[in-house]
Amino acid sequence: MGIKFRRIFWVTEQFDDEGFSEVTGIYTSVPDLIETGLGTRVYGDKKAGFRITLCALDTTRPPLLSFSSPDFQNVEAHLAQFVESGEMSSDEVARLAEALRRPR
């Protein structure tokens, strides 16, 4: 079985009180997003909010999905289409949803 080329990636962002954001990471896998990306929820002076965005590579279209703190609503339901397409496993989605709900 060959190596699968990732067609999607995650972008993490921190927001300040005025709504300005700063990208804090880009991840190609859910495990890296959970282990590294979610650990950077407090970055410099940007402490007012946190967002993760799922993007497709090589496109001019808007991002696929975005989830924002504090509640990260309906993660499992929104990511079901990526489980069906084989981009993510149901276990990865469950672990991501759990990690997002954990207080930081």
Secondary structure, DSSP 8 states (H G I E B T S, - for coil): -------EEEEEEEE-TTS-EEEEEEESSHHHHHHTGGGGSSBTTB-SEEEEEEEESS-SS--SEEEETTT-TTHHHHHHHHHHTTSS-HHHHHHHHHHHHS--
